[in-house]
Structures are given as C-alpha cells and as structure tokens.
Amino acid sequence: MPTKYVTLGGDAVHYLHTGPTTLPDVPPALDRGRLFVLVHAAGSNAAMWRRQIVGLGARHSAVAMCLPGHGRSSGVDGRATVEEYADVVAGFAKALRLRKFVLVGRSMGGAVGLVLAARHPELLQGLVVVASAAKFALDPAGVATLHDIVRGRLPQQFTTETFSPATGMDVMREAWMEQVKTDPRVRLTDILACRAFDGRPLLPRITVPKLVVAGADDAITPVACAQELAAGIAGARMEVIAQAGHQAPLEQSEQFNRLAGDFAERCG
C-alpha cells in the first residue's frame, strides 16, 4: 500500500493513500471519484484504515494519516486537545492541496471531524462520524489503568471491550498489533483530550452533509451517543451496524465501506 510523509510544522506526518506512489515531495494523485480523509481514534494510527483504503479505493480516492506522535509519524507527544488535532488535519489538507473531501473519523477522529466541520466547512464535502460522541463518558478505572501503564506499573492491556462478541480473534489481534505502534503516553494524552472535549455546542453549526454510524455492540460509545449526535445535527442520517463494536470499520469493513461510499456519492 503506497505511503508517504508530509512535514507539518516540525512533524513528519505519515499517511497511506490510494493510487500510485509519487516522488517524495510530490503529493499523490487523489482525483478519482470522491476523496476520503480518514482520521483514526485515540492512540491508533492510519493502518487501522487499511480495509477502507482498499475498499473505498476501488471507486474513489482515500488518504489516512497518522496524527503526530502516532504510528509512523514523528514525535513522542500527542496534542493536548481535540481542537489542536483538528488544526493538524486542516494543515494536512492545505499541505497536500486537497480538494473538498469527506472526512471519516472514528471515536476521537469523529470528534476531530465535528470541530473541522464547524470551523472549516469549506474543506468538507461531507462528514462521517463513527463510534464517537459529542461528549465522551470515559470509565475512570480505564483512565487510571492507562496512568499506571504510562508509569510502568502495568504492562499494556489487550482487552476485548472495544469489540463485538461476534468479532473473531484474528481481527482483534490485528487491532492489538497496531495498538503497540503508538506510545502509551500518547494514548493517555489522547484519552485526556477526549475527556475534556465537549462538542455539543458545535452541533448546530454543522451544515455539511453528515452520516453518523454506530456499532450495535459498542460498549465505549453506545448507540445512544450516536443518537445524540444525529439528533443534534440538522439533517444527519444515522446507521447502526450489527455485530460491530467500537472498532466497527475494522469489524464489519464491507458494510461500513458500502455505507460510506453510498453516502459520499450522494454528497453535492
């Protein structure tokens, strides 16, 4: 799968893309069909969107970035707020001279999408928010465990709470293999940024076409979170994917890709 880097400020930001590769300083050609920009969840990285790069890339263009400090991007520090991550995505779009795109964001990436849609609607053709919330309700025990991991008191945890009971071990193992590519300190910073985020005041300001997607078995951001988002954003469409949890685009990639692709093709 083609990969490249772009320099944003002092960060070398890694990204995956559809289409052929290009010379190091030349942005890839992303002119086929609709353009998707895929933004990952807290502590994650661009590789979690591989199934979308391949599936959506059959008819469209797509690019998935590792936010600074994540995956193969440079740095060991995350951003302190969701709003700062939204600024990074806006800078990424400018650096690659992207045409209008459909932003697809999972969990923290969905919150980034809410901020970008409210602040920079001129960048977006549409918004897909999946397994996310306007206000995250994070388990204090989980945050405390992550603190202990960062302090070296516990090893990294590989749990099944983000998956549907129907999800196979091979898919869970794939997610866990990607989890270890981002320092736990960055994951903690992300989780604290999500805990502080309140996107509810942004919802009435979002005017681009929008799709809200939930996993029926999501225990982190339950279906009720998607319902709150859809109710707060005028004209939002909502879809629930069966046998999917908080990792819905990975767990049920074909159905998710179909929903995202059909939505994008209807965007003006």
DOMI-512384 format. One record per residue: x, y, z of N, C-alpha, C, CB in turn. Coordinates in steps of 0.02 Angstrom, whole numbers, plus 32768, in hexadecimal, padded with zeros to 4 digits. Glycine has a CB too. Layout:
<rs>
  nc1  nc2  nc3 cac1 cac2 cac3  cc1  cc2  cc3 cbc1 cbc2 cbc3
    X    Y    Z    X    Y    Z    X    Y    Z    X    Y    Z
...
</rs>
This chain:
<rs>
  nc1  nc2  nc3 cac1 cac2 cac3  cc1  cc2  cc3 cbc1 cbc2 cbc3
 802A 7FC5 8000 8000 8000 8000 802D 803E 8000 7FD0 8000 803E
 8021 806E 7FD1 804D 80A9 7FCE 804A 80D2 800E 8039 80D4 7F93
 8085 80E9 8023 808A 8114 805E 80B8 814E 804F 80A4 80EC 809B
 80AD 8185 8072 80D6 81C1 8069 80DB 81E6 80AB 80B9 81EF 8032
 8105 821A 80AB 810A 8248 80E4 8100 828F 80CB 814F 8240 8108
 80E4 82B9 80F6 80E0 8300 80E9 80F5 8323 8129 8098 8316 80D2
 811A 8359 8124 8131 837E 815E 80FD 83B3 8171 8175 839E 8151
 80E6 83B0 81AE 80B7 83E1 81C9 80D6 8400 8207 8071 83C1 81DA
 80EA 843F 8203 810E 845D 823A 814F 8437 8243 80E5 845C 827C
 815A 841C 827E 8197 83F5 828A 818B 83AA 8287 81B5 8406 82CB
 8150 8396 8270 813F 834F 8271 8141 8331 822B 80FA 8345 828F
 815E 82F5 8225 8159 82CD 81E8 811C 82A1 81EF 819B 82A3 81DC
 80E8 82B0 81CA 80A8 828D 81D0 80A3 8257 819A 806C 82BF 81CA
 809A 821B 81B0 8096 81E1 8183 804D 81D7 816D 80B0 81A1 81A6
 8044 81C3 812E 8000 81B4 8118 7FFF 817E 80E2 7FDF 81F4 80FD
 7FC8 815A 80DF 7FBA 8129 80AB 7F8D 8149 8077 7F9A 80E9 80C9
 7F90 8132 8039 7F65 814F 8006 7F56 811E 7FCF 7F86 818D 7FE9
 7F21 812A 7FAB 7F0F 8103 7F70 7F38 811C 7F34 7EC4 8108 7F62
 7F36 80F5 7EFF 7F58 8109 7EC2 7FA2 80FB 7EC5 7F4C 8152 7EB4
 7FC6 810A 7E8F 800E 80FD 7E8D 8035 812D 7EB9 8028 8102 7E46
 8070 8119 7ECC 809B 8144 7EF3 80BA 817A 7EC7 80D2 811B 7F17
 80D8 81AC 7EE5 80F7 81E3 7EC0 813B 81F2 7EDE 80CA 8222 7EC1
 815E 8221 7EC0 819E 8237 7EDC 8194 8253 7F23 81BF 826B 7EAE
 81C8 8254 7F4C 81C0 8266 7F93 819B 82A7 7FA0 8202 826A 7FB2
 81A9 82DB 7F7B 818A 831C 7F89 814E 832B 7F5E 81BD 8352 7F80
 8135 82F8 7F3B 80FB 8302 7F0E 80BE 82E0 7F2C 810A 82E6 7EC7
 8089 8306 7F3A 804C 82E6 7F55 8031 82B3 7F24 8016 831B 7F63
 8014 827D 7F3E 7FF8 824A 7F11 7FBB 8263 7EEC 7FE6 820B 7F38
 7FAC 8243 7EB5 7F6F 8254 7E8F 7F33 8237 7EB4 7F73 8239 7E46
 7F06 8262 7ECA 7ECB 824C 7EF0 7E8D 8268 7ECD 7ECE 8265 7F3B
 7E88 825A 7E8B 7E55 8279 7E62 7E1F 8249 7E4A 7E74 8299 7E27
 7E1E 820D 7E66 7DED 81DB 7E50 7DAF 81DD 7E7D 7E0C 8195 7E51
 7D74 81E5 7E61 7D36 81E4 7E87 7D35 8218 7EBE 7D2C 81A0 7EA5
 7D16 8206 7EF6 7D18 8231 7F31 7D5A 8229 7F55 7CDC 8221 7F62
 7D6C 8259 7F7E 7DA9 8256 7FA6 7D96 824D 7FEF 7DD5 8295 7F9C
 7DB3 8219 800E 7DA9 820C 8055 7DE9 821B 807B 7D93 81C2 8061
 7DE3 823E 80B3 7E1A 8247 80E3 7E05 8223 8123 7E29 8293 80F0
 7E2D 81F1 8136 7E1C 81C4 816D 7E46 81D6 81AB 7E29 817A 8159
 7E24 81E4 81E3 7E45 81FA 8220 7E39 81C6 8257 7E2B 8240 8237
 7E6F 81AC 8272 7E6C 8174 82A1 7E57 8188 82E7 7EAF 8152 82A3
 7E50 8156 8311 7E3A 815E 8356 7E75 816D 8384 7E14 8120 836F
 7E67 8178 83C4 7E9A 8185 83F6 7ECD 814C 83F9 7E7A 818F 843B
 7F0D 815E 83F8 7F42 812D 83FE 7F49 80FE 83C3 7F38 8105 843A
 7F29 810D 838C 7F28 80E0 8352 7F55 80FB 831B 7EE0 80D7 8338
 7F4B 80E5 82DD 7F75 80FD 82A6 7F52 80EF 8264 7FBB 80DB 82A7
 7F70 8107 822E 7F51 8103 81EC 7F44 80BC 81D4 7F7C 8126 81B9
 7F6D 808C 81EB 7F67 8048 81D2 7F25 8027 81E5 7FA0 801E 81EC
 7F03 8043 8217 7EC2 8027 822A 7E8D 8034 81F4 7EAA 8046 826C
 7E9E 805D 81C2 7E71 806C 818A 7E83 8045 814B 7E71 80B6 817C
 7EAE 8013 8150 7EC3 7FEE 8113 7E88 7FD4 80EC 7EF1 7FB5 8126
 7E57 7FB8 810F 7E1D 7F9C 80EC 7DF5 7FD2 80C8 7DF0 7F76 811D
 7DF7 800E 80E2 7DD4 8046 80C0 7DFC 805F 8084 7DC6 8080 80F1
 7E3E 8062 808C 7E68 8078 8053 7E5D 8049 8018 7EB4 8079 8068
 7E5C 8008 8026 7E53 7FD7 7FF1 7E0B 7FD7 7FD7 7E65 7F90 800A
 7DDA 7FD4 8005 7D94 7FCF 7FF0 7D7A 800D 7FCE 7D6A 7FBF 802B
 7D85 8047 7FEC 7D6E 8085 7FCE 7D97 8097 7F91 7D71 80BF 8001
 7DD7 8081 7F91 7E03 8090 7F59 7DF0 8070 7F18 7E47 807E 7F6A
 7DC1 8040 7F1A 7DAC 8021 7EDB 7D89 8053 7EAD 7D7D 7FE6 7EEA
 7D68 8085 7ECB 7D43 80B7 7EA3 7D56 80FE 7EB4 7CF9 80AE 7EAC
 7D77 8107 7EED 7D83 814B 7F05 7DCC 8154 7F19 7D56 815B 7F41
 7DDD 818F 7F31 7E1F 819E 7F4C 7E1B 81A1 7F97 7E3C 81E0 7F2E
 7E50 818D 7FB9 7E4F 818F 8002 7E95 8199 801C 7E31 814E 801F
 7E9A 81BA 8055 7ED9 81C5 8077 7ECD 81C0 80C2 7EF8 820B 8064
 7EFA 819C 80E4 7EF5 8193 812C 7F37 81A8 814C 7EE4 8149 813E
 7F33 81D7 817A 7F6F 81F2 819A 7F79 81D6 81DF 7F6C 823E 819D
 7FB9 81D0 81F4 7FCA 81C6 823A 7FD2 820B 825A 800C 819A 8242
 7FA8 821B 828A 7FB0 825B 82AC 7FF5 825F 82CD 7F78 8265 82E1
 8010 829A 82D9 8053 82A0 82F7 8059 8277 8337 8062 82E9 8306
 8091 8253 833C 809E 8228 8375 807E 81E4 8370 8085 824A 83B2
 8059 81D6 833C 8035 8197 8333 8054 816E 82FB 7FEB 81A4 8325
 8053 812D 8303 8069 8101 82CE 80AF 8112 82B5 8039 8104 8295
 80B5 8120 8274 80F6 812F 8256 8103 8179 824E 80FB 810D 8213
 80D7 81A4 8268 80E5 81EC 8269 8119 81FB 829F 80A4 8216 8275
 813D 8231 8296 8172 8242 82C6 8155 825D 8307 81A2 8275 82A8
 8180 825F 833A 816D 827B 837A 8157 8247 83AC 8137 82AD 8371
 815B 8259 83EB 8146 822C 8421 8110 824D 844B 8181 8218 844E
 80F6 8284 8433 80C2 82A8 8458 8084 82B0 842D 80DB 82ED 846E
 8049 82A6 844B 800B 82B4 842A 7FF8 82FD 8435 7FD3 8286 8443
 7FC1 8311 8417 7FA7 8354 8421 7F7A 8354 845F 7F7F 836D 83E2
 7F76 838D 8480 7F52 8390 84C0 7F07 8394 84B8 7F6A 83CC 84E7
 7EEF 83A9 847D 7EA7 83B2 8474 7E91 8397 8430 7E94 83FC 847A
 7E52 8386 842D 7E35 8372 83ED 7E39 83AA 83BA 7DEC 835C 83F6
 7E30 83E7 83D2 7E33 8421 83A5 7E78 8428 8384 7E22 8461 83CB
 7EAD 8418 83AA 7EF1 841B 838C 7EF9 83E6 8356 7F26 8411 83C2
 7EDC 83AB 8361 7EDE 8378 832D 7EB8 838E 82EE 7EC1 8336 8347
 7E80 83B1 82F8 7E5B 83CB 82BF 7E86 83FC 8297 7E1A 83ED 82D6
 7EAE 8424 82B9 7EDB 8452 8297 7F0F 842B 826E 7EFF 8480 82C9
 7F26 83F2 8289 7F56 83C8 8265 7F37 83AF 8224 7F6D 838D 8291
 7EF9 8397 8228 7ED8 837D 81EC 7ECE 83B4 81B9 7E94 835D 81FF
 7EBB 83F0 81D0 7EB3 8428 81A2 7EF6 8439 8180 7E98 8466 81C7
 7F2C 8437 81A7 7F6F 8443 818B 7F83 840D 815A 7FA2 8448 81C2
 7F71 83D0 8169 7F7F 8397 813C 7F5C 83A2 80F9 7F68 8354 815C
 7F1C 83B6 80FB 7EF6 83C2 80BD 7F16 83FA 8094 7EAD 83D3 80CE
 7F2D 842D 80B6 7F4D 8465 8093 7F90 8450 8074 7F57 84A1 80C2
 7FB7 842A 809A 7FF9 8416 8083 7FF4 83E9 8045 801F 83F2 80BA
 7FC1 83BE 8043 7FB9 8391 8009 7F8D 83AF 7FD2 7F9B 8350 8020
 7F76 83ED 7FDE 7F4B 8411 7FAE 7F0E 83E6 7F9B 7F74 8424 7F6F
 7EED 83CB 7FCF 7EB5 839F 7FC4 7E78 83C5 7FAC 7EA5 8379 8003
 7E54 83A6 7F7D 7E12 83C0 7F6B 7DE2 83B1 7FA5 7DF8 83A1 7F28
 7DA4 83C7 7F9F 7D73 83BA 7FD3 7D6E 836E 7FDE 7D2D 83D7 7FC0
 7D68 835B 801D 7D6A 8314 802E 7D34 8302 8060 7DAE 8301 8049
 7D27 82C1 8063 7CFC 82A5 8096 7D29 828E 80CF 7CCF 8269 807B
 7D22 82AD 8109 7D4A 8298 8142 7D27 825F 8165 7D56 82D4 8173
 7D4C 8229 8171 7D32 81F0 8197 7D5B 81EA 81D6 7D36 81AE 816C
 7D3B 81F0 8210 7D60 81EE 824E 7D41 81BD 827E 7D62 8233 826E
 7D6C 8193 829D 7D54 8163 82CF 7D67 817B 8315 7D71 811D 82C2
 7D38 817A 8343 7D42 818A 8389 7D61 81D0 838F 7D6F 8155 83AB
 7DA0 81D6 83A6 7DBF 8218 83A9 7DC2 8239 8365 7E05 8212 83C6
 7DCC 8211 8330 7DCC 822C 82EC 7D88 8249 82D9 7DDF 81F6 82BB
 7D53 822D 82F4 7D10 8249 82E8 7D09 828C 8309 7CDB 821A 8302
 7D24 8293 8346 7D23 82D3 8368 7D4B 8307 8341 7D3E 82CD 83B0
 7D84 82F2 8326 7DAB 831E 82FB 7D81 8335 82C0 7DEC 82FB 82E2
 7D5B 8307 82A3 7D2F 8318 826B 7CFA 834B 827D 7D0F 82DA 8250
 7CDD 8345 82B9 7CAC 8376 82CF 7CCA 83BC 82D2 7C8F 8363 8314
 7D06 83C1 82EE 7D27 8402 82F3 7D36 841E 82AD 7D69 83FD 831B
 7D50 83F3 8281 7D62 840A 823E 7D24 8420 8217 7D87 83D3 8217
 7CED 83FA 821E 7CB0 840C 81FA 7C93 844E 8213 7C7C 83D4 8202
 7C9B 845C 8253 7C81 849A 826F 7CAE 84D6 825D 7C7A 8495 82BB
 7CF0 84CA 825D 7D1F 8501 8253 7D32 850B 820A 7D5D 84F4 827B
 7D36 84D5 81E4 7D4F 84D9 819F 7D21 84B3 816F 7D96 84BD 819A
 7CE2 84C7 816B 7CB4 84A3 813E 7CC9 84A7 80F5 7C6E 84BE 8144
 7CF2 84D9 80E4 7D08 84E1 809F 7D36 84A8 8088 7D2C 8523 8096
 7D52 8483 80B8 7D7E 844B 80A8 7D58 840B 8098 7DAE 843E 80E0
 7D1A 8407 80B1 7CF8 83C7 80B2 7CC0 83C2 807E 7CDC 83BA 80F6
 7CBB 8387 8061 7C82 8375 8038 7C4F 8350 8062 7C98 834B 7FFB
 7C66 8330 8096 7C3A 830B 80C2 7C60 82F4 80FF 7C1A 82D0 809E
 7C3C 82D9 8130 7C59 82C3 8170 7C3A 8281 8184 7C4E 82F9 81A7
 7C64 8250 8192 7C4E 820F 81AC 7C6D 8207 81F1 7C63 81D4 817D
 7C43 8203 8224 7C5A 81FB 8269 7C46 81B5 827F 7C3A 8232 8298
 7C77 818D 8294 7C69 8148 82A6 7C84 8139 82EC 7C87 8117 8272
 7C5B 8117 8314 7C6F 8102 8358 7C8B 813D 837F 7CA3 80CA 8354
 7C66 8174 837F 7C7E 81B1 839F 7C47 81CF 83CA 7C96 81E4 836A
 7C54 820B 83E4 7C24 822B 8411 7C30 8276 8411 7C29 820F 8458
 7BFC 829B 8421 7C04 82E3 842B 7C27 82F1 846E 7BC0 8307 8429
 7C1B 82C5 849F 7C3B 82C9 84E0 7C4A 8282 84F7 7C0E 82F0 8514
 7C8A 8271 84FC 7C9E 822D 850D 7C94 8220 8557 7CE7 8221 84F9
 7C78 81E6 8567 7C71 81D0 85AC 7CA3 8198 85B7 7C27 81B8 85BC
 7CDF 81AA 85CD 7D16 8179 85D3 7D18 815B 8619 7D59 819A 85C2
 7D25 811B 861B 7D28 80F7 865A 7D65 810E 8682 7D2C 80AB 864E
 7D5B 812A 86BE 7D95 8141 86E7 7DC7 810A 86F5 7D7C 815F 8728
 7DAE 80CC 86FE 7DDC 8095 870C 7E09 8088 86D0 7DB4 8055 871D
 7DEE 808E 8694 7E17 8085 8658 7E4C 80BB 8651 7DEC 8084 861B
 7E3B 80F8 8662 7E6C 812F 8660 7EA2 8124 8694 7E4A 8173 866C
 7E8E 810C 86D0 7EBF 80FF 8705 7EEE 80C7 86F0 7E9A 80EC 8747
 7ED4 8093 86CF 7EFE 805D 86B6 7F31 8076 8684 7ED4 8026 8696
 7F1C 80A3 8658 7F4A 80BF 8626 7F80 80E8 8648 7F23 80E9 85F3
 7F6D 810D 867D 7FA0 8131 86A4 7FD4 8101 86BF 7F7E 8158 86DE
 7FBE 80C7 86D9 7FED 8097 86F5 8019 8079 86BF 7FC7 8060 8719
 7FFF 806F 8684 8028 8056 864C 805E 8088 863B 7FFC 8047 860F
 804B 80C7 8637 807C 80FB 8626 80B2 8100 865B 8058 813F 861E
 80A0 80F6 869A 80D1 80F9 86D1 80F9 80B9 86D8 80AE 8107 8713
 80EB 8088 86AF 8111 8049 86B1 80F9 8019 86E6 8157 8058 86BD
 80BF 8024 8703 80A5 7FF8 8737 807E 7FBD 871B 8079 8020 8766
 8069 7FC2 86DD 8044 7F8D 86BC 805D 7F86 8674 7FF8 7F9A 86BD
 805A 7F4A 8657 8068 7F43 8610 802C 7F5C 85E8 8078 7EF9 85FD
 8037 7F64 85A6 7FFF 7F77 857C 7FC7 7F44 8581 8016 7F7F 8532
 7F8A 7F5D 857F 7F50 7F31 8586 7F32 7F22 8541 7F1B 7F51 85B4
 7F23 7EE3 8534 7F03 7ECE 84F6 7EC0 7EAE 8508 7F32 7E9C 84CD
 7E8D 7ED8 8508 7E4B 7EC2 851E 7E1C 7EBC 84E3 7E2F 7EF2 8552
 7DE1 7EA0 84EF 7DB0 7E96 84BA 7D77 7EC7 84BE 7D95 7E4F 84BD
 7D7B 7EF9 84E9 7D42 7F25 84F5 7D2F 7F50 84B9 7D50 7F51 8530
 7D5D 7F5B 848C 7D4D 7F86 8452 7D2E 7F5E 8418 7D8C 7FAA 843A
 7D25 7F1D 8421 7D0D 7EF2 83EB 7CC8 7ED5 83FB 7D3F 7EBA 83DE
 7CA4 7EC4 83C6 7C67 7E9E 83CD 7C77 7E57 83E2 7C3E 7E9F 838B
 7C4A 7E36 8407 7C55 7DEF 8416 7C59 7DC4 83D7 7C1C 7DD5 8442
 7C3F 7DDD 839F 7C41 7DB7 8361 7C83 7DBD 833C 7C09 7DCE 8334
 7CB0 7DE9 8353 7CEE 7DF6 832E 7D21 7DC0 833B 7D0B 7E3A 8342
 7D42 7DA9 8306 7D73 7D73 830B 7DB5 7D89 8328 7D7E 7D54 82C8
 7DDA 7D59 8343 7E1A 7D67 8362 7E4C 7D84 8330 7E36 7D28 8381
 7E48 7D71 82F0 7E77 7D8B 82BF 7E70 7DD6 82B7 7E6C 7D68 827C
 7E32 7DEF 82B9 7E27 7E37 82B4 7E3F 7E5A 82F3 7DDC 7E46 82A7
 7E31 7E3E 832C 7E48 7E5C 836B 7E94 7E5E 836E 7E2C 7E36 83A7
 7EB4 7E28 8358 7EFD 7E26 8358 7F1A 7E5C 832A 7F17 7DE1 8343
 7EFA 7E67 82F1 7F11 7E9C 82C3 7F0F 7EE0 82E5 7EE6 7E9D 8283
 7ED9 7EEE 8309 7ED3 7F2E 832C 7F08 7F34 8362 7E8E 7F36 834A
 7F14 7EFE 8387 7F46 7F01 83BD 7F8C 7F0B 83A1 7F43 7EC0 83E6
 7F9A 7EEE 8367 7FDC 7EF7 8349 7FE7 7F40 8335 7FE4 7ECA 830B
 7FB2 7F62 8321 7FB8 7FA9 8311 7FBC 7FD4 8350 7F7D 7FC0 82E6
 7F9B 7FBE 8385 7F9B 7FE4 83C4 7FE2 7FF1 83DE 7F73 7FC0 83F9
 800E 7FBF 83D7 8051 7FC6 83F4 807E 7FF4 83CB 8071 7F81 83FA
 8067 800B 8392 8090 8037 8368 808D 8080 837F 807A 8032 8320
 8061 8090 83AF 805D 80D4 83CB 806D 80D0 8415 8017 80F4 83BF
 8099 80FC 842C 80AD 80FD 8472 8071 8105 84A0 80E1 8135 847F
 806C 80DF 84D7 8034 80E7 8506 802D 812E 8521 803C 80B7 853F
 8064 8154 8523 805E 819A 853B 8034 81C3 850B 80A4 81B9 8541
 803A 81B5 84CA 8011 81D8 8499 7FC8 81C3 84A0 802A 81CB 8451
 7FBD 8183 84AA 7F79 816B 84B4 7F59 818D 84F0 7F77 811F 84BC
 7F7E 8194 8526 7F64 81B5 8562 7F53 81FE 8553 7F97 81B2 859C
 7F80 8221 8530 7F72 8267 851D 7F32 826C 84F4 7FAD 8284 84F6
 7F2A 823D 84C6 7EED 823C 849D 7EAE 8232 84C7 7EF2 8204 8467
 7EB2 8202 84F5 7E78 81F3 851F 7E66 822F 854A 7E86 81B5 854C
 7E98 8252 8564 7E8B 828E 858C 7E6D 82C5 8560 7ECB 82A6 85AE
 7E84 82CA 8522 7E67 82FB 84F4 7E1E 82EA 84E6 7E8F 82FD 84B1
 7E0F 82AA 84DD 7DCA 8295 84D2 7D9F 82A4 8510 7DC6 824A 84C1
 7DBB 8297 854A 7D94 82A3 8588 7D83 82EC 8590 7DBC 828B 85C4
 7DAF 8318 8579 7DA3 8360 8580 7D77 837C 8549 7DE5 8386 8581
 7D6E 8356 8513 7D49 8370 84D8 7CFF 8373 84E5 7D57 8344 849C
 7CE0 83AA 84D0 7C97 83B0 84D1 7C82 83CF 848F 7C7E 83DD 850E
 7C6B 83A4 8462 7C58 83BB 841F 7C0F 83CE 8418 7C68 8386 83EE
 7BEA 83CB 844F 7BA2 83DA 844A 7B93 841F 842F 7B82 83D2 848D
 7BB9 8453 8443 7BAB 8495 8426 7BBA 849A 83DC 7BD3 84C9 844A
 7BE2 846B 83C1 7BF4 846D 837A 7BBD 8452 834D 7C34 8446 836F
 7B94 8427 8368 7B65 8401 833D 7B37 842E 8314 7B3C 83D4 8368
 7B19 8463 832F 7AED 848D 8306 7B12 84B2 82CE 7ACA 84BE 8331
 7B55 84B7 82D4 7B7C 84DC 82A2 7B90 84B1 8266 7BB9 84F9 82C3
 7B83 8471 8269 7B9A 8443 8235 7B65 8441 81FD 7BA8 83FD 8251
 7B7A 8455 81C2 7B4A 845B 818A 7B5C 842D 8150 7B47 84A2 8173
 7B97 840E 8150 7BA9 83E1 8119 7B81 83A1 811F 7BF6 83D2 8119
 7B78 837C 80E9 7B55 833B 80EE 7B79 830D 8120 7B52 8319 80A9
 7B52 82E8 8148 7B71 82C0 817D 7B4E 827D 8186 7B6F 82E7 81BE
 7B78 824C 8197 7B62 8208 81A5 7B7F 81F4 81E8 7B78 81D7 816C
 7B55 81DD 8215 7B6A 81C5 8256 7B62 8179 8258 7B41 81E7 8290
 7B99 8156 8268 7B99 810D 8267 7BA9 80F3 82AC 7BCB 80F2 8232
 7B84 80C1 82C3 7B90 80A1 8304 7B95 8056 82FB 7B57 80B2 8335
 7BBE 8037 8325 7BBF 7FEF 832A 7B8A 7FD9 835C 7C06 7FD4 833E
 7B61 7FA9 834A 7B2B 7F94 8377 7B45 7F7B 83BA 7B02 7F5E 8355
 7B82 7F60 83BB 7B9E 7F44 83F8 7BD5 7F70 8417 7BBA 7EFF 83EA
 7BD6 7FB0 8404 7C09 7FDE 841E 7BFE 7FED 8468 7C0A 8020 83F5
 7C2D 7FD8 8492 7C28 7FE5 84DA 7C4C 8024 84EF 7C43 7FAA 8501
 7C73 8042 84C2 7C9A 807F 84D2 7C71 80BD 84C1 7CDD 8081 84AC
 7C57 80C0 8485 7C29 80F5 8471 7BE9 80D3 8458 7C48 8124 8439
 7BBB 80C3 8485 7B80 809D 8473 7B55 80C1 843F 7B56 808F 84B0
 7B24 809C 8425 7AF8 80B6 83F2 7AD8 80F8 8409 7AC1 8083 83E0
 7ACB 80FF 8449 7AAD 813D 8463 7AD8 817A 8453 7AA2 8138 84AE
 7B1A 8172 8451 7B47 81AA 843F 7B3B 81BE 83F7 7B91 8196 844A
 7B34 818E 83CB 7B26 819D 8385 7AE2 81BE 837D 7B28 815D 835A
 7AB2 81A8 83A4 7A6F 81C6 83A1 7A71 820F 83B7 7A3E 819F 83CE
 7A9A 821E 83EA 7AA1 8264 8400 7AC1 828E 83C9 7ACB 8268 8441
 7AF4 8273 83A9 7B14 8297 8372 7AE3 82A4 8339 7B51 8270 8358
 7AC0 8270 8324 7A92 8277 82EC 7A5A 82A7 82FB 7A76 8233 82D9
 7A43 82A7 833A 7A0C 82D4 834D 7A24 831D 8350 79EF 82C0 8390
 7A64 8327 835F 7A7E 836B 8368 7A95 838C 8328 7AB5 836B 8398
 7A9F 8364 82F2 7AB8 837F 82B3 7A80 837D 8280 7AF7 8357 829A
 7A6C 83B6 8268 7A33 83BA 8239 7A40 8390 81FB 7A25 8403 8226
 7A11 8366 81EA 7A16 833F 81AD 7A43 8303 81B0 7A2C 836A 8177
 7A5D 82F3 81EB 7A8B 82BA 81F0 7A66 8278 81E5 7AAE 82B9 8234
 7A87 824B 81C3 7A6E 8208 81B9 7A93 81D9 81E8 7A75 81F1 816F
 7A71 81A8 8204 7A91 817A 8233 7A89 8132 821B 7A72 8182 8279
 7ABE 810B 8224 7ABE 80C4 8213 7ADD 809C 824D 7AE4 80B7 81D0
 7AC1 8063 825C 7ADC 8036 8290 7AF3 7FF6 826E 7AA7 8028 82C8
 7B31 7FE1 827A 7B4D 7FA5 825C 7B49 7F6C 828F 7B95 7FB1 8245
 7B27 7F36 827C 7B21 7EFC 82A7 7B64 7ED8 82AD 7AEC 7ECC 828C
 7B6D 7EB6 82E6 7BA9 7E8E 82F4 7BE9 7EB7 82ED 7BAC 7E51 82C4
 7BE5 7EF5 8304 7C1F 7F22 8304 7C21 7F47 8346 7C1D 7F54 82C8
 7C5E 7F53 835E 7C67 7F79 839B 7C87 7FBD 838C 7C92 7F52 83CB
 7CB6 7FD0 83B6 7CD7 8011 83B0 7D07 8013 8375 7CFC 8022 83F0
 7D17 7FD8 835A 7D44 7FD3 8321 7D1D 7FC2 82E1 7D7B 7F9D 832E
 7CE2 7FDE 82DA 7CB5 7FCB 82A4 7CD4 7FCC 825E 7C7A 7FF9 82A4
 7CFC 7FFE 824A 7D18 7FFD 8206 7D47 7FC2 81FA 7D3D 803D 81F9
 7D65 7FA9 8230 7D90 7F6E 822B 7D67 7F2E 822F 7DC5 7F6E 8263
 7D38 7F2B 825D 7D11 7EEF 8269 7CE2 7EDE 8230 7CEA 7EF7 82A9
 7CC2 7F10 8214 7C92 7F06 81DD 7CA4 7F35 81A4 7C48 7F12 81F6
 7CDF 7F2A 8188 7CFB 7F5A 8159 7CD1 7F5F 8119 7D43 7F47 8148
 7CB8 7F28 80FF 7C93 7F2B 80BF 7C53 7F53 80C7 7C82 7EE3 80A6
 7C2F 7F48 80FD 7BF2 7F6E 8108 7C01 7FB7 8114 7BC9 7F51 8142
 7C35 7FC4 813C 7C47 800A 8149 7C5C 802D 8109 7C80 800E 817D
 7C85 800D 80E1 7C9B 802B 80A2 7C60 803A 8074 7CCD 7FFD 807F
 7C30 800C 8073 7BF5 8017 8049 7BCE 8054 8061 7BC8 7FD8 8049
 7BC5 805A 80A3 7BA1 8093 80BE 7BC5 80D5 80AE 7B98 808C 8109
 7C08 80D5 80BA 7C2E 8112 80AF 7C30 8124 8065 7C75 810A 80C9
 7C39 80F2 803A 7C3C 80FF 7FF2 7BFA 8119 7FD7 7C4F 80C0 7FCE
 7BC2 80F9 7FEB 7B80 8110 7FD4 7B72 8157 7FEC 7B49 80E0 7FEC
 7B84 8165 802B 7B79 81A8 8046 7BA2 81DB 801F 7B8D 81AB 8091
 7BE1 81CD 8011 7C0C 81FD 7FEE 7BF2 820C 7FA8 7C53 81E3 7FEB
 7BD9 81D8 7F87 7BC1 81E2 7F43 7B82 820E 7F40 7BB3 819F 7F22
 7B5E 8211 7F78 7B23 823D 7F7B 7B33 8284 7F91 7AEF 821F 7FA9
 7B70 828F 7FAA 7B83 82D2 7FC0 7B8A 82FF 7F82 7BC6 82D0 7FE8
 7B73 833D 7F89 7B78 836B 7F51 7BBE 8384 7F44 7B4B 83A6 7F5C
</rs>
